[in-house]
Amino acid sequence: MSQNLHTALIFRGFISLIGASFYLIYFQILMRL
């Protein structure tokens, strides 16, 4: 169970990191328009 929880935390952090990077790129494109 602890192994599964640990994997879930890493996966959630990875998803949030990708989401933040895409959000910054999208925001920069909007500012250029």
N, C-alpha and C positions, 0 to 999 in steps of 0.2 A: 504493500500500500504506500509506504514511504517513497519507494522508487517511482511509483506512478505519479505521486504528488510532486516530486522533484522534477520529473520530466514535464509535467503540466506547467510548473512555474517557469522553467526555461523556455518552453514553447510560447507562453504568454508574453514573456519579455522579448522574445524574438519577433513576435507579431507586432508588439507595440513599437519596437525599434524601426521595423520596416514601415509601419504606418506613419510614424513621425517623419521619416526621411521623405516619403512620398508627399506628405502634407507640405513640407518645406519647399520641395521642388514645384508643386502645384501653386503655392503662394507666390513664388518668384515669377512664374509664368504669368500669373494674373497681374502682378505689379508691372510687368513689362508692357502689358496691353493697356 
